[in-house]
């Protein structure tokens, strides 16, 4: 074969090597296994205690409220963008990007939209 390479093992050496590997490996002592099991049980108990429900503080409530408001904030931002495009375009048949920038409402929304969408801090 084209990909064969010489490992220096003949068939007899390979058979001896495989015969050695067939023997069952030594298992750790019962004392070591008992220590590992006790350590694992202790760590599991610590994790269960850490994961136990605690009383919810007011910061947890604020975090939950922010998570619930993420979707409505995105919908409001999309609605404001649609409102801006719709009002800025006017009634002309040829809607271009320039018509958005030319209107006073469009210019006002360009500067106020990020704050309205909650993307920038106010002030």
RODO-2510 file (C-alpha; in nm, 4 decimals, decimal comma):
residues 123
     n   res          X          Y          Z
     1     x     0,0000     0,0000     0,0000
     2     x     0,1096     0,3534    -0,0597
     3     x     0,0515     0,4678     0,2993
     4     x     0,2273     0,1817     0,4770
     5     x     0,5249     0,2684     0,6909
     6     x     0,7699     0,0502     0,8781
     7     x     0,7151     0,0468     1,2566
     8     x     0,9929    -0,1997     1,3260
     9     x     0,7481    -0,4631     1,4550
    10     x     0,7293    -0,8031     1,2975
    11     x     0,4253    -1,0271     1,3335
    12     x     0,5592    -1,2065     1,6399
    13     x     0,6370    -0,8794     1,8216
    14     x     0,2935    -0,7452     1,7352
    15     x     0,1277    -1,0617     1,8652
    16     x     0,3228    -1,0340     2,1937
    17     x     0,2221    -0,6681     2,2280
    18     x    -0,1456    -0,7439     2,1687
    19     x    -0,1347    -1,0387     2,4099
    20     x     0,0006    -0,8082     2,6821
    21     x    -0,2773    -0,5620     2,6181
    22     x    -0,5466    -0,8315     2,6459
    23     x    -0,4807    -0,8785     3,0158
    24     x    -0,7193    -0,6917     3,2424
    25     x    -0,5673    -0,3691     3,3710
    26     x    -0,5159    -0,3267     3,7424
    27     x    -0,8132    -0,1699     3,9119
    28     x    -0,7675     0,0980     4,1753
    29     x    -0,7883    -0,0176     4,5335
    30     x    -1,1206    -0,0239     4,7157
    31     x    -0,9963     0,2458     4,9549
    32     x    -0,9186     0,4818     4,6654
    33     x    -1,2574     0,4181     4,5073
    34     x    -1,4280     0,4844     4,8423
    35     x    -1,2420     0,8169     4,8801
    36     x    -1,3367     0,9219     4,5266
    37     x    -1,7014     0,8316     4,5900
    38     x    -1,7088     1,0221     4,9200
    39     x    -1,5513     1,3273     4,7553
    40     x    -1,8034     1,3167     4,4705
    41     x    -2,0948     1,2905     4,7152
    42     x    -1,9619     1,5901     4,9115
    43     x    -1,9300     1,8019     4,5957
    44     x    -2,2798     1,7048     4,4819
    45     x    -2,4226     1,8067     4,8205
    46     x    -2,2428     2,1418     4,7995
    47     x    -2,3823     2,2064     4,4518
    48     x    -2,7342     2,1134     4,5609
    49     x    -2,7073     2,3539     4,8535
    50     x    -2,5784     2,6311     4,6260
    51     x    -2,8580     2,5721     4,3741
    52     x    -3,1315     2,5736     4,6369
    53     x    -3,3836     2,8518     4,5772
    54     x    -3,3193     3,1569     4,7872
    55     x    -3,5395     3,4493     4,8690
    56     x    -3,5676     3,6849     4,5758
    57     x    -3,4230     4,0253     4,6427
    58     x    -3,5251     4,3428     4,4705
    59     x    -3,2274     4,3196     4,2324
    60     x    -3,3491     3,9813     4,1103
    61     x    -3,6891     4,1388     4,0455
    62     x    -3,5334     4,4165     3,8391
    63     x    -3,3387     4,1620     3,6338
    64     x    -3,6531     3,9590     3,5687
    65     x    -3,8422     4,2742     3,4701
    66     x    -3,5664     4,3772     3,2273
    67     x    -3,5744     4,0319     3,0693
    68     x    -3,9523     4,0543     3,0229
    69     x    -3,9258     4,4004     2,8687
    70     x    -3,6673     4,3042     2,6044
    71     x    -3,9263     4,1872     2,3499
    72     x    -4,1639     4,4836     2,3863
    73     x    -3,8681     4,7225     2,3572
    74     x    -3,7686     4,5649     2,0272
    75     x    -4,1243     4,5858     1,8998
    76     x    -4,1459     4,9519     1,9980
    77     x    -3,8162     5,0235     1,8210
    78     x    -3,9392     4,8505     1,5046
    79     x    -4,2701     5,0367     1,5237
    80     x    -4,0957     5,3716     1,5640
    81     x    -3,8720     5,2961     1,2672
    82     x    -4,1782     5,2125     1,0567
    83     x    -4,3520     5,5277     1,1729
    84     x    -4,0461     5,7351     1,0870
    85     x    -4,0185     5,5897     0,7379
    86     x    -4,3904     5,6171     0,6769
    87     x    -4,4251     5,9783     0,7904
    88     x    -4,1008     6,0932     0,6351
    89     x    -4,1716     5,9540     0,2922
    90     x    -4,4622     6,1856     0,2278
    91     x    -4,7250     6,1036    -0,0278
    92     x    -4,5025     6,1086    -0,3355
    93     x    -4,4812     5,8055    -0,5573
    94     x    -4,1020     5,8106    -0,5711
    95     x    -3,9824     5,7114    -0,2252
    96     x    -3,6085     5,7512    -0,1898
    97     x    -3,3776     5,7708     0,1050
    98     x    -3,3334     6,1418     0,0391
    99     x    -3,7022     6,2050     0,1123
   100     x    -3,6502     6,0694     0,4635
   101     x    -3,3560     6,2974     0,5292
   102     x    -3,5186     6,6022     0,3703
   103     x    -3,8190     6,6141     0,6017
   104     x    -3,8049     6,7917     0,9369
   105     x    -3,9644     6,4918     1,1086
   106     x    -3,7027     6,2616     0,9559
   107     x    -3,4155     6,4769     1,0773
   108     x    -3,5657     6,4963     1,4261
   109     x    -3,6073     6,1193     1,4401
   110     x    -3,2491     6,0600     1,3213
   111     x    -3,1215     6,2300     1,6340
   112     x    -3,3889     6,1107     1,8781
   113     x    -3,4504     5,7527     1,7592
   114     x    -3,1573     5,5873     1,9417
   115     x    -3,2669     5,7400     2,2728
   116     x    -3,6309     5,6477     2,2090
   117     x    -3,5325     5,2902     2,1324
   118     x    -3,3313     5,2705     2,4528
   119     x    -3,0034     5,2308     2,2677
   120     x    -2,8380     5,5376     2,4154
   121     x    -2,8578     5,6805     2,7645
   122     x    -3,0529     6,0006     2,7833
   123     x    -2,8873     6,3214     2,8899
***
